[in-house]
Amino acid sequence: MFNFWMNFIFLVVSWLLALWIDGFTDYNILVSGLFFALYFVLPVVKKQFAHFIFIVLPFLLFGMFLSPEFNGFIWLIYLTLAIQSTKFFNRKKLSIYIVFLYVLTILPYVFYQEWLSVSYVSLLALITGIMLLYWNQATQKEKNIQDQYESIYDEFQLLKRQLMSGEQLVRQEERNQIAREIHDSVGHRLTALLMQMEVARIQATTEETKAKFDELKKLAQISLQDTREAVKALKSEETAGIQAIIQLIRKLEAESQLRLSITMQTGTLSAVLTNQQSVAIYRSIQEALTNMMRHSSSNQAVIEFQIVAQRDLRFQVSHPLKEKITIKEGFGLTNMRERLAEVDGRINIHQIEGKLNVMGQFPLEVKTFD
């Protein structure tokens, strides 16, 4: 967009100077308004219509400046159009367009047999044409490099996710191994110690000694219970709630080669979710991403989580759209709506500024304390 405005400013200055030399008339002002109106819509129109505009603009310019006198500013206007066209034409079409501009430029001088001006313009057209073709080639190479970079980046993200998943499995396996060692060694010895203490308590001859063994037995039982809790913690997953959902989303990202950006506002990670709520969120996000891959041919999305009014959890999936689509609620969206309804939630789908937003919201459970 910055380059467009730079070209636009250069074009306006060249146009005003060319008119200043050629003269201001009502006809010139009218055609100038039409010229800049068409030029101004170039960034927002489709590529096919942009090609049509690039054909019309030189004809408007040709119809204004038919003077036999050489006007260098007119050539600068044609040059600006040629530079701007490099973003819309491939190499072959750009070559044809440069020849087209050259013919329109020299026609007035050929008509008035101003051969010196024809030679000037021809030399300038040859030099600038070669430069523009090389520029177009460099631009195409840069675009190819950018596409390759994005492809490599996607593969890197996939490998990174796979590596993280592998490391997580290794850590879990290590925790399981430690848990087995504790269970088989420490737990077994503590159980044997309890049995021996019980035997010793029964064989004790005094009440004081029996009380001592009872106390030691209670300590051993507490230690055995703590050991069992430690083993249980080592074997279980450490994540829950939103964190567990994010892990599932990251796994989906790696498997589907998506590029996801996850944003969480303050307080979201500490939200307490039921298992039904967690499933509803994950399945809704999964369905939204599936629809994105199926209908919009995009692999980039933004996922946002936030707490609303300290009582509702809201999540939103946004992804770009090339053009406006007609939203028809099929099985997937219906299933998403039903899942959220089961947790007293709702869903809203809307399109705005080239994006599709799928937003879900449901109330968090309020805990009471006695």
C-alpha positions in Angstrom: 0.0 0.0 0.0 2.9 2.4 0.7 4.3 1.8 -2.8 0.9 2.6 -4.2 0.7 5.9 -2.5 4.3 6.8 -3.5 3.4 6.1 -7.1 0.1 8.0 -6.8 1.9 11.1 -5.5 4.5 10.9 -8.2 1.7 10.5 -10.8 -0.2 13.5 -9.5 2.9 15.7 -9.6 3.8 14.6 -13.1 0.2 15.0 -14.3 0.0 18.6 -13.0 3.4 19.5 -14.5 2.3 18.0 -17.9 -1.0 20.0 -17.8 0.9 23.1 -16.8 3.0 22.8 -20.0 0.1 21.7 -22.2 -2.5 24.0 -20.7 -5.6 23.6 -18.4 -9.0 23.2 -20.1 -12.4 22.0 -19.0 -11.9 18.9 -21.1 -8.5 18.1 -19.5 -9.9 18.6 -16.0 -12.9 16.2 -16.7 -10.6 13.5 -18.1 -8.2 14.0 -15.2 -11.0 13.3 -12.7 -11.9 10.1 -14.6 -8.3 9.0 -14.8 -7.6 9.4 -11.1 -10.9 7.9 -10.1 -10.0 4.7 -12.0 -6.4 4.7 -10.7 -7.6 5.2 -7.1 -9.7 2.0 -7.1 -6.9 -0.2 -8.4 -5.9 -1.7 -5.0 -9.4 -2.8 -4.2 -10.6 -4.3 -7.4 -10.1 -7.9 -8.7 -7.2 -8.7 -10.9 -9.2 -9.1 -14.1 -10.8 -5.6 -13.6 -7.4 -4.1 -12.8 -6.2 -5.3 -16.2 -9.1 -3.5 -17.9 -8.3 -0.3 -16.0 -4.6 -0.5 -17.1 -5.8 -0.6 -20.7 -8.2 2.3 -20.3 -5.9 4.7 -18.4 -3.3 5.1 -21.3 -6.1 5.8 -23.7 -7.4 8.6 -21.5 -3.8 9.9 -21.3 -3.4 9.6 -25.1 -6.7 11.5 -25.6 -5.5 14.5 -23.5 -1.9 15.0 -24.7 -1.8 15.1 -28.5 0.7 18.0 -28.8 3.6 17.5 -31.2 6.0 19.0 -28.7 8.0 16.6 -26.6 6.7 16.7 -23.0 8.9 14.6 -20.6 6.3 14.6 -17.9 3.9 12.7 -20.1 6.6 10.0 -20.5 6.9 10.0 -16.6 3.1 9.3 -16.4 3.4 6.3 -18.8 6.4 5.2 -16.8 4.4 5.3 -13.5 1.7 3.2 -15.1 4.2 0.7 -16.3 5.8 0.4 -12.8 2.4 0.0 -11.2 1.5 -2.7 -13.7 4.4 -5.0 -12.7 2.3 -6.1 -9.7 -0.6 -7.1 -11.9 0.9 -8.6 -15.0 3.2 -11.6 -15.5 6.4 -11.4 -17.5 4.7 -12.1 -20.9 1.7 -9.7 -20.4 4.1 -7.0 -19.0 6.1 -7.2 -22.2 3.0 -6.7 -24.3 1.8 -3.9 -22.1 5.1 -2.0 -22.4 4.9 -2.2 -26.2 1.3 -1.0 -26.0 2.4 2.0 -23.9 5.3 2.7 -26.3 3.0 2.8 -29.3 0.6 5.2 -27.6 3.5 7.4 -26.6 5.0 7.8 -30.0 1.8 8.0 -32.0 1.4 11.8 -31.7 5.0 12.4 -32.7 4.7 10.0 -35.7 1.5 11.8 -36.8 3.3 15.2 -36.7 6.5 13.6 -38.1 8.6 14.7 -35.1 11.2 12.0 -35.6 13.6 13.4 -33.1 11.0 13.1 -30.3 10.3 9.6 -31.6 13.9 8.7 -31.2 14.0 10.2 -27.7 10.9 8.3 -26.6 12.1 5.0 -28.3 15.5 5.2 -26.4 13.8 5.9 -23.1 11.2 3.1 -23.7 13.9 0.6 -24.5 15.9 1.4 -21.3 12.9 1.5 -19.0 11.3 -1.6 -20.6 14.4 -3.7 -19.9 14.6 -2.3 -16.4 10.9 -3.1 -15.8 11.3 -6.7 -17.1 14.2 -7.3 -14.8 12.2 -5.7 -12.0 9.3 -8.0 -12.7 11.6 -11.0 -12.7 13.1 -10.0 -9.4 9.6 -9.5 -7.9 8.5 -13.0 -9.1 11.7 -14.5 -7.6 11.0 -12.7 -4.3 7.4 -14.0 -4.3 8.6 -17.6 -5.0 11.2 -17.3 -2.2 8.4 -16.0 0.2 6.2 -19.0 -0.8 9.1 -21.4 -0.2 9.8 -19.7 3.2 6.1 -20.1 4.2 6.2 -23.8 3.1 9.4 -24.4 5.1 8.0 -22.5 8.0 4.9 -24.7 8.0 7.1 -27.8 7.9 9.2 -26.4 10.8 6.1 -25.8 12.8 4.9 -29.4 12.2 8.3 -30.8 13.2 8.4 -28.6 16.2 5.0 -29.8 17.4 5.9 -33.4 16.7 9.1 -32.9 18.7 7.2 -31.4 21.6 4.7 -34.2 21.5 7.6 -36.7 21.5 9.3 -35.0 24.4 6.0 -35.0 26.3 5.6 -38.8 25.7 9.2 -39.4 26.9 8.6 -37.3 30.1 5.4 -39.2 30.7 7.2 -42.5 30.2 9.9 -41.4 32.7 7.2 -40.4 35.2 5.6 -43.8 34.8 8.9 -45.6 35.3 9.5 -43.6 38.5 6.0 -44.3 39.7 6.6 -48.1 39.1 9.9 -47.9 41.0 8.3 -46.1 44.0 5.3 -48.5 43.9 7.4 -51.7 43.7 10.2 -50.7 46.1 9.1 -48.0 48.6 5.5 -49.0 48.7 6.4 -52.7 49.2 8.8 -51.9 52.0 6.3 -49.6 53.8 3.7 -52.4 53.6 6.2 -54.9 55.0 7.1 -52.4 57.8 3.4 -52.0 58.7 3.0 -55.8 59.0 6.1 -56.1 61.2 4.9 -53.2 63.4 1.6 -54.9 63.9 3.3 -58.1 64.9 5.5 -56.3 67.3 2.5 -54.4 68.8 0.7 -57.7 69.4 3.8 -59.2 71.0 4.4 -56.1 73.2 4.0 -56.8 77.0 3.2 -53.3 78.2 0.6 -50.8 77.3 3.2 -48.1 76.9 5.1 -50.1 74.3 1.9 -50.9 72.4 1.0 -47.2 72.3 4.5 -46.5 70.9 4.0 -49.1 68.1 0.5 -47.6 67.4 2.0 -44.2 66.9 4.8 -45.6 64.7 2.2 -47.6 62.7 0.1 -44.4 62.0 3.2 -42.6 60.8 4.0 -45.5 58.5 0.4 -45.6 57.2 0.6 -41.8 56.5 3.8 -42.3 54.6 2.3 -45.2 52.6 -0.7 -43.0 51.7 1.6 -40.1 50.6 3.5 -42.5 48.5 0.4 -43.7 46.8 -0.7 -40.1 46.1 2.7 -39.4 44.6 2.5 -42.4 42.4 -1.0 -41.4 41.3 0.2 -37.8 40.5 3.1 -39.1 38.5 0.9 -41.3 36.4 -1.7 -38.7 35.7 -1.6 -35.7 33.3 -0.7 -32.4 34.9 -2.9 -30.1 32.7 -6.6 -29.5 33.0 -9.1 -26.9 31.9 -8.0 -24.4 29.3 -4.5 -25.7 29.3 -5.7 -29.2 28.4 -7.8 -27.7 25.5 -4.8 -25.8 24.2 -2.8 -29.0 24.2 -5.5 -30.6 22.1 -5.6 -27.6 19.8 -1.8 -27.7 19.3 -2.0 -31.4 18.5 -4.7 -30.6 15.9 -2.5 -27.9 14.5 0.4 -30.3 14.0 -1.7 -33.0 12.5 -3.5 -30.7 10.0 -0.6 -28.4 9.2 -2.4 -25.3 10.4 -1.0 -22.0 11.5 -2.8 -20.9 14.7 -2.4 -17.9 17.0 -3.9 -18.4 20.4 -4.7 -15.3 22.6 -5.8 -15.5 26.2 -6.9 -12.6 28.3 -6.3 -12.2 32.0 -8.0 -14.8 34.2 -8.7 -17.3 31.4 -6.1 -19.9 32.4 -7.4 -20.1 35.9 -11.0 -20.7 34.8 -12.4 -24.0 36.3 -14.2 -26.1 33.6 -16.2 -29.2 33.8 -15.4 -32.1 31.5 -18.5 -31.4 29.5 -17.5 -27.7 29.1 -14.0 -28.7 28.0 -15.3 -31.1 25.4 -17.8 -28.5 24.1 -15.1 -25.9 23.6 -12.6 -28.3 21.9 -15.2 -29.8 19.6 -16.6 -26.4 18.6 -13.1 -25.1 17.8 -12.3 -28.3 15.9 -15.4 -27.9 13.8 -14.7 -24.2 13.1 -11.2 -25.1 11.9 -12.5 -28.0 9.8 -15.0 -25.6 8.1 -12.1 -23.2 7.5 -10.0 -25.8 5.7 -13.0 -27.0 3.8 -14.5 -23.7 2.6 -12.0 -20.9 2.7 -8.8 -22.7 1.6 -6.9 -21.0 4.4 -4.6 -22.5 7.0 -4.3 -19.5 9.3 -6.6 -18.7 12.1 -6.7 -16.7 15.4 -8.2 -18.3 18.5 -9.1 -16.0 21.4 -10.3 -16.9 25.0 -11.6 -14.3 27.4 -13.7 -14.0 30.6 -16.8 -11.8 30.2 -18.2 -10.0 33.2 -16.4 -12.5 35.5 -19.0 -15.2 34.9 -18.9 -16.3 31.2 -16.2 -17.8 29.1 -16.0 -16.7 25.5 -13.9 -18.2 22.7 -13.7 -17.0 19.2 -12.1 -18.5 16.0 -11.4 -16.0 13.2 -9.9 -16.6 9.8 -9.6 -14.6 6.6 -12.0 -15.0 3.6 -11.1 -14.2 0.0 -14.7 -13.4 -0.7 -18.1 -13.3 1.1 -19.7 -16.7 1.5 -23.2 -17.9 2.2 -23.4 -19.6 5.6 -25.6 -22.7 5.6 -26.0 -24.5 9.0 -25.3 -28.2 8.3 -24.6 -31.1 10.6 -21.3 -29.7 12.0 -22.6 -26.2 13.0 -25.8 -27.8 14.3 -23.8 -30.2 16.5 -21.7 -27.3 17.7 -24.8 -25.3 18.7 -26.2 -28.3 20.5 -23.0 -29.0 22.4 -22.9 -25.4 23.7 -26.6 -25.4 24.5 -26.0 -28.4 26.8 -23.7 -26.2 28.9 -26.2 -23.2 28.7 -24.1 -21.6 26.0 -24.7 -20.1 22.6 -22.9 -19.6 19.3 -22.7 -16.6 16.9 -21.3 -16.7 13.3 -20.7 -13.5 11.3 -18.6 -12.1 8.5 -16.9 -8.7 8.8 -14.0 -7.0 6.9 -12.9 -10.1 5.0 -13.0 -12.4 8.0 -15.3 -15.1 9.3 -15.8 -15.1 13.1 -17.2 -18.1 15.0 -17.9 -17.1 18.6 -19.1 -19.3 21.5 -20.0 -18.3 25.0 -21.3 -20.1 28.1 -21.5 -19.4 31.9 -18.9 -20.8 34.2 -20.0 -22.8 37.2 -20.1 -20.7 40.4 -18.7 -22.5 43.4 -20.1 -22.0 46.9 -18.2 -22.6 50.1 -19.8 -23.7 53.4 
